[in-house]
Amino acid sequence: MDLSSMLAREDFFTHFFATVRKYYKEVRNMDVEIGFSSKKDCNLVIKPYLSAATAPNMSSRARSFFYSEWNVRSSFLKYIAAKAGVVLLTHSGKSFAQFAFRMTPEDALTPDLVIAPNNRSIRFFDYKSGTVGCIIKSGFTSKYFQNQLNFRKSHAYPFMLPMLRWGEDWFIEPILIGHPLARVTKESVYQQGIVDALADIKLLAENTLSQAEAEAYVSEMTARIGRLLSQAEKRKHIKTAASALKIVEKAAETVGKSLNSIPMCESHGDFQGGNIWVDEKGKTWIYDWETAGRRSVWYDSAVLCYSLRRPFGWEGLAGEQFPDKLLNCDREKRYDAGGYQEIKAVVLLEDILFYLEDLLELPEDWGAEIFDAFVKRIEQIRT
């Protein structure tokens, strides 16, 4: 998430300063002070577009963080422009600083440190030690962070980074060198990353597989969505609750005609290119397990293969009569057109639930427009 979005939705610097202090106290047993400063006296800066804090004269290892983050897939010209911009900004010292801070004591900072705010957490990349620490952002709920922590303590797979140390609301893991899949520019590497990630998520599904009675699972989701929609109307002032309920009711009616049971597994939940990493040796990793939970074996494959986190992802899935990509983790079964319609209905209910849960964990005055736009897109597709 970029800094401009965080500035718009929350009291960002209050959260940022409090979280930095807490991280140093809990993880490094160090009392630090941090606040705004003039450029002349600062020892920490945030520059336009970079959305992370560093020492003014960062090391080449710290600069590699931004080279990775600003790898643009969509256009060669945009790729060149982004790279040139990153080179300029990361070599410009205190010049172009958008925000300037001073943090004491001085030894709390090194040129190898990058402090990167995320959606609900802040990450501290220490390229000298080769580790990154992650801590809940001050002022945010712990639900998703605790979910990730518990999931990673309970599961160990070759595609999951090991946690080296952890506490109640923080953990430390190795730094990965490479790129998020969404920013891999070489097409062959990108396509292989998708193949490897689907194989990884299939392994997790196979090891955690169980069957749920279709009507019971759908009924449970429908009831939960109803409760969450009521909360979202009151707390977030969403405008599409009635439309969402109609979509949910239609989807629920679709399931059960030929689909009696639903294969369930441990699911990543937000299985998209931003949460898949290809390292410098070409190995694929899956990270950010905040939304892990039990879902149908079709959900993760749908999110990745049909780009459901993008504005028009559902149009592609809805338009396919036989979307076989959904069966990545369900290869033993074959369905007719009616069966596929039921599968898509299950995935739709899971996706509405995902968006609602995410909405209700964001700051109180943020997220309603995103959810309303999602519901309107689904409404247009299904009418």
C-alpha positions as CSV (number, residue, x, y, z in Angstrom):
1,M,0.0,0.0,0.0
2,D,1.5,3.4,-0.9
3,L,2.0,6.2,1.5
4,S,-0.5,8.6,0.0
5,S,-3.3,6.1,0.6
6,M,-2.2,5.6,4.2
7,L,-2.1,9.4,4.7
8,A,-5.6,9.7,3.4
9,R,-7.2,7.0,5.5
10,E,-5.5,7.3,8.9
11,D,-3.6,9.5,11.4
12,F,-0.5,7.9,9.8
13,F,2.4,9.7,11.6
14,T,0.9,9.1,15.0
15,H,0.7,5.4,14.3
16,F,4.2,5.4,12.6
17,F,6.0,7.1,15.5
18,A,4.3,4.9,18.1
19,T,5.0,1.7,16.2
20,V,8.7,2.6,15.7
21,R,9.1,3.2,19.4
22,K,7.3,0.0,20.3
23,Y,9.3,-2.1,17.9
24,Y,12.7,-0.9,19.2
25,K,11.5,-1.4,22.8
26,E,10.0,-4.9,22.4
27,V,12.4,-6.4,19.8
28,R,15.7,-4.6,20.5
29,N,15.2,-3.5,24.1
30,M,16.1,0.0,23.1
31,D,14.3,3.3,24.0
32,V,14.2,5.5,21.0
33,E,12.7,8.9,20.3
34,I,11.4,9.9,16.9
35,G,9.7,13.0,15.5
36,F,9.6,15.5,12.7
37,S,12.8,17.4,12.0
38,S,14.3,19.9,9.6
39,K,16.2,18.5,6.6
40,K,19.3,20.0,8.1
41,D,19.1,18.0,11.4
42,C,17.3,14.9,10.1
43,N,18.7,11.4,10.1
44,L,15.7,9.6,8.6
45,V,13.7,10.6,5.5
46,I,10.7,9.5,3.3
47,K,11.0,10.5,-0.3
48,P,8.1,10.9,-2.8
49,Y,6.8,7.6,-4.3
50,L,9.2,5.5,-2.3
51,S,6.8,5.2,0.7
52,A,9.5,3.9,3.1
53,A,11.9,5.6,5.6
54,T,15.6,5.3,5.3
55,A,18.8,7.1,6.3
56,P,19.5,10.0,3.9
57,N,22.6,8.2,2.6
58,M,21.3,4.7,2.3
59,S,23.5,1.7,1.5
60,S,23.5,-0.1,-1.9
61,R,21.8,-3.0,0.0
62,A,19.0,-0.7,1.2
63,R,18.6,0.7,-2.3
64,S,18.0,-2.9,-3.6
65,F,14.7,-2.8,-1.6
66,F,13.4,0.0,-3.8
67,Y,14.7,-1.5,-7.1
68,S,12.7,-4.6,-6.2
69,E,9.5,-2.7,-5.2
70,W,9.6,-0.4,-8.3
71,N,10.0,-3.1,-10.9
72,V,7.2,-2.3,-13.4
73,R,5.7,-5.1,-15.6
74,S,3.1,-3.2,-17.7
75,S,5.4,-1.2,-20.0
76,F,9.0,-1.1,-21.0
77,L,9.0,2.7,-21.0
78,K,7.3,2.8,-17.6
79,Y,9.9,0.3,-16.4
80,I,12.8,2.5,-17.5
81,A,11.2,5.6,-16.1
82,A,10.5,3.9,-12.7
83,K,14.1,2.7,-12.5
84,A,15.5,6.1,-13.4
85,G,13.3,7.7,-10.7
86,V,14.4,5.2,-8.1
87,V,18.1,5.7,-8.9
88,L,17.7,9.5,-8.6
89,L,15.7,9.4,-5.4
90,T,17.9,6.8,-3.6
91,H,21.1,8.6,-4.5
92,S,20.0,12.1,-3.6
93,G,20.7,12.3,0.1
94,K,18.4,14.7,1.9
95,S,17.3,16.3,-1.4
96,F,13.7,15.6,-2.5
97,A,12.8,14.4,1.0
98,Q,9.0,14.5,1.4
99,F,9.2,14.1,5.2
100,A,12.2,14.5,7.5
101,F,12.6,13.0,10.9
102,R,15.2,12.7,13.7
103,M,15.5,9.4,15.6
104,T,17.8,9.1,18.7
105,P,20.0,7.5,19.8
106,E,22.0,7.7,16.7
107,D,23.0,4.0,16.7
108,A,19.4,3.0,16.3
109,L,19.8,3.8,12.6
110,T,22.1,2.4,10.0
111,P,22.4,3.0,6.2
112,D,21.2,-0.6,5.8
113,L,17.8,0.0,7.4
114,V,14.5,0.4,5.5
115,I,11.4,1.1,7.6
116,A,8.4,0.1,5.3
117,P,4.8,0.8,6.4
118,N,2.3,-1.7,5.1
119,N,-1.5,-2.0,5.3
120,R,-1.7,-3.1,8.9
121,S,1.9,-3.5,10.0
122,I,5.4,-1.9,9.7
123,R,8.4,-3.9,8.5
124,F,12.0,-3.1,9.4
125,F,14.4,-4.4,6.8
126,D,17.9,-4.7,8.2
127,Y,20.1,-5.6,5.3
128,K,23.2,-5.8,7.5
129,S,21.7,-8.8,9.4
130,G,19.7,-10.1,6.5
131,T,16.5,-10.1,8.5
132,V,13.2,-8.2,8.5
133,G,11.0,-7.5,11.5
134,C,7.3,-7.1,11.3
135,I,5.0,-5.6,14.0
136,I,1.4,-4.6,14.2
137,K,0.8,-0.9,13.3
138,S,-0.1,1.0,16.4
139,G,-3.9,1.7,16.5
140,F,-4.8,-1.3,14.4
141,T,-6.6,-4.5,15.6
142,S,-4.5,-7.6,16.1
143,K,-6.9,-10.1,14.4
144,Y,-5.1,-10.6,11.1
145,F,-1.6,-10.4,12.7
146,Q,-2.5,-13.0,15.3
147,N,-4.0,-15.1,12.5
148,Q,-0.8,-15.0,10.5
149,L,1.4,-15.7,13.6
150,N,-0.7,-18.7,14.7
151,F,-0.8,-20.1,11.1
152,R,2.9,-19.9,10.6
153,K,3.7,-21.4,14.0
154,S,1.5,-24.3,13.1
155,H,2.6,-24.9,9.5
156,A,6.0,-25.4,7.9
157,Y,6.4,-25.8,4.2
158,P,9.3,-25.3,1.7
159,F,7.5,-22.3,0.2
160,M,7.0,-20.6,3.6
161,L,9.7,-18.5,5.2
162,P,10.7,-19.6,8.7
163,M,10.1,-17.2,11.6
164,L,13.4,-16.7,13.4
165,R,12.0,-15.1,16.5
166,W,8.6,-13.8,17.5
167,G,6.6,-12.2,20.3
168,E,3.0,-11.4,20.9
169,D,2.7,-8.8,18.1
170,W,5.9,-9.1,16.1
171,F,8.1,-11.6,14.3
172,I,11.4,-11.7,12.5
173,E,12.2,-13.6,9.3
174,P,14.9,-13.7,6.7
175,I,15.0,-11.0,3.9
176,L,14.1,-12.4,0.5
177,I,16.1,-11.0,-2.4
178,G,14.2,-10.9,-5.7
179,H,10.8,-9.6,-6.7
180,P,7.1,-10.0,-5.9
181,L,5.5,-12.0,-8.7
182,A,3.4,-9.0,-9.6
183,R,6.7,-7.1,-10.4
184,V,8.6,-9.8,-12.3
185,T,9.3,-8.4,-15.7
186,K,10.6,-11.5,-17.5
187,E,7.6,-13.3,-18.9
188,S,9.1,-16.8,-18.7
189,V,10.0,-16.3,-15.0
190,Y,6.5,-14.8,-14.3
191,Q,4.7,-17.8,-15.9
192,Q,6.9,-20.3,-14.0
193,G,6.2,-18.4,-10.8
194,I,2.5,-18.9,-11.3
195,V,3.0,-22.6,-12.0
196,D,5.2,-23.1,-8.9
197,A,2.8,-21.1,-6.7
198,L,-0.2,-23.2,-7.8
199,A,1.8,-26.4,-7.1
200,D,2.7,-25.0,-3.6
201,I,-0.8,-24.1,-2.7
202,K,-2.0,-27.5,-4.0
203,L,0.4,-29.2,-1.6
204,L,-1.1,-27.3,1.3
205,A,-4.6,-28.2,0.1
206,E,-3.8,-31.9,-0.2
207,N,-2.3,-32.0,3.3
208,T,-5.3,-30.3,4.9
209,L,-8.2,-31.7,2.9
210,S,-11.6,-32.5,4.3
211,Q,-15.2,-32.5,3.1
212,A,-18.0,-30.2,4.2
213,E,-21.7,-30.6,3.5
214,A,-22.5,-28.1,0.8
215,E,-25.8,-26.7,2.3
216,A,-24.3,-26.3,5.7
217,Y,-21.2,-24.5,4.5
218,V,-23.2,-22.1,2.3
219,S,-25.7,-21.5,5.1
220,E,-22.9,-20.7,7.5
221,M,-21.4,-18.2,5.0
222,T,-24.7,-16.6,4.3
223,A,-25.5,-16.0,7.9
224,R,-22.0,-14.6,8.6
225,I,-22.2,-12.3,5.6
226,G,-25.6,-11.0,6.8
227,R,-24.2,-10.2,10.2
228,L,-21.1,-8.5,8.8
229,L,-23.2,-6.5,6.3
230,S,-25.2,-5.1,9.2
231,Q,-22.0,-4.1,11.0
232,A,-20.7,-2.5,7.8
233,E,-23.8,-0.4,7.3
234,K,-23.6,0.9,10.9
235,R,-19.8,1.4,11.1
236,K,-18.7,2.0,7.6
237,H,-21.9,3.4,6.0
238,I,-21.8,1.2,3.0
239,K,-24.5,1.8,0.4
240,T,-24.8,-1.6,-1.2
241,A,-25.9,-3.9,1.7
242,A,-29.3,-4.6,0.1
243,S,-27.7,-5.4,-3.3
244,A,-25.1,-7.6,-1.6
245,L,-27.8,-9.6,0.2
246,K,-29.6,-10.2,-3.1
247,I,-26.3,-11.4,-4.7
248,V,-25.7,-13.7,-1.7
249,E,-29.2,-15.1,-1.8
250,K,-29.0,-15.9,-5.5
251,A,-25.6,-17.5,-5.1
252,A,-26.7,-19.6,-2.1
253,E,-29.7,-20.8,-4.1
254,T,-27.4,-22.0,-6.9
255,V,-25.5,-24.4,-4.6
256,G,-26.8,-27.8,-3.7
257,K,-28.4,-28.9,-7.0
258,S,-25.6,-31.3,-8.0
259,L,-22.9,-30.3,-5.5
260,N,-23.6,-32.2,-2.3
261,S,-20.2,-31.8,-0.6
262,I,-17.4,-29.2,-0.8
263,P,-13.7,-30.1,-0.6
264,M,-12.2,-27.8,2.1
265,C,-8.6,-27.0,3.0
266,E,-6.3,-24.5,4.6
267,S,-6.3,-21.5,2.3
268,H,-4.1,-18.5,1.9
269,G,-7.1,-16.2,1.2
270,D,-5.2,-13.4,-0.6
271,F,-3.3,-15.5,-3.0
272,Q,-2.3,-12.9,-5.6
273,G,0.9,-11.7,-7.2
274,G,1.7,-9.3,-4.5
275,N,1.9,-12.1,-1.9
276,I,4.0,-14.4,-4.0
277,W,7.8,-13.9,-4.3
278,V,10.3,-15.1,-6.8
279,D,13.9,-15.0,-5.3
280,E,17.1,-14.4,-7.2
281,K,17.5,-18.2,-7.8
282,G,14.0,-18.5,-9.2
283,K,12.5,-20.2,-6.2
284,T,8.9,-19.2,-5.4
285,W,7.7,-18.3,-1.9
286,I,4.3,-17.5,-0.6
287,Y,4.0,-15.0,2.2
288,D,1.7,-12.6,4.1
289,W,-0.6,-15.3,5.6
290,E,-2.8,-12.8,7.5
291,T,-6.0,-14.1,5.9
292,A,-5.3,-17.8,6.1
293,G,-8.3,-19.9,7.0
294,R,-10.4,-22.9,5.9
295,R,-12.1,-22.3,2.5
296,S,-13.0,-24.4,-0.5
297,V,-10.1,-25.8,-2.5
298,W,-11.2,-23.6,-5.4
299,Y,-10.8,-20.2,-3.8
300,D,-7.0,-19.6,-3.9
301,S,-6.8,-20.8,-7.5
302,A,-9.6,-18.5,-8.4
303,V,-8.0,-15.5,-6.8
304,L,-4.6,-16.0,-8.6
305,C,-5.7,-17.4,-12.0
306,Y,-8.6,-15.0,-12.5
307,S,-7.0,-12.0,-10.8
308,L,-9.9,-11.5,-8.5
309,R,-8.1,-8.7,-6.6
310,R,-8.1,-6.6,-9.8
311,P,-11.1,-4.4,-10.7
312,F,-12.4,-6.7,-13.5
313,G,-11.2,-10.1,-12.4
314,W,-14.7,-11.4,-11.8
315,E,-15.7,-10.7,-15.4
316,G,-13.2,-13.3,-16.7
317,L,-14.3,-16.0,-14.2
318,A,-18.0,-15.3,-14.7
319,G,-17.7,-15.5,-18.5
320,E,-16.1,-19.0,-18.6
321,Q,-18.5,-21.8,-18.8
322,F,-15.9,-24.5,-17.8
323,P,-13.2,-22.6,-15.8
324,D,-10.9,-25.6,-15.3
325,K,-8.3,-23.4,-13.6
326,L,-10.4,-23.6,-10.5
327,L,-9.6,-27.3,-10.2
328,N,-5.9,-26.9,-9.5
329,C,-6.4,-28.4,-6.0
330,D,-9.3,-30.6,-7.1
331,R,-8.0,-32.6,-10.0
332,E,-9.9,-35.8,-9.2
333,K,-13.3,-34.3,-10.0
334,R,-14.9,-33.4,-13.2
335,Y,-18.0,-31.2,-13.4
336,D,-20.7,-30.4,-15.9
337,A,-21.8,-26.8,-16.6
338,G,-24.2,-26.8,-13.6
339,G,-21.4,-28.0,-11.3
340,Y,-19.1,-25.2,-12.4
341,Q,-21.9,-22.7,-11.8
342,E,-22.2,-24.0,-8.2
343,I,-18.4,-23.8,-7.7
344,K,-18.4,-20.2,-8.9
345,A,-21.3,-19.4,-6.5
346,V,-19.2,-20.9,-3.6
347,V,-16.2,-18.8,-4.6
348,L,-18.3,-15.7,-4.9
349,L,-19.7,-16.1,-1.4
350,E,-16.1,-16.7,-0.1
351,D,-15.0,-13.6,-1.9
352,I,-17.8,-11.4,-0.5
353,L,-16.9,-12.7,3.0
354,F,-13.2,-11.9,2.3
355,Y,-14.0,-8.3,1.3
356,L,-16.3,-7.7,4.2
357,E,-13.9,-9.1,6.8
358,D,-11.1,-6.9,5.4
359,L,-13.4,-3.8,5.3
360,L,-14.3,-4.2,9.0
361,E,-10.6,-4.4,10.1
362,L,-9.7,-1.1,8.4
363,P,-9.9,2.3,10.1
364,E,-13.5,3.4,10.8
365,D,-13.8,5.9,8.0
366,W,-12.1,3.9,5.2
367,G,-13.0,1.2,2.8
368,A,-16.7,1.7,2.1
369,E,-16.2,2.9,-1.4
370,I,-14.0,-0.1,-2.3
371,F,-16.6,-2.5,-1.0
372,D,-19.5,-0.7,-2.7
373,A,-17.6,-0.7,-6.0
374,F,-16.9,-4.4,-5.7
375,V,-20.6,-5.2,-5.1
376,K,-21.7,-3.0,-8.1
377,R,-19.2,-4.9,-10.4
378,I,-20.6,-8.2,-9.3
379,E,-24.2,-6.9,-9.7
380,Q,-23.5,-5.8,-13.2
381,I,-21.9,-9.2,-14.1
382,R,-24.7,-11.3,-12.7
383,T,-27.6,-9.3,-14.2
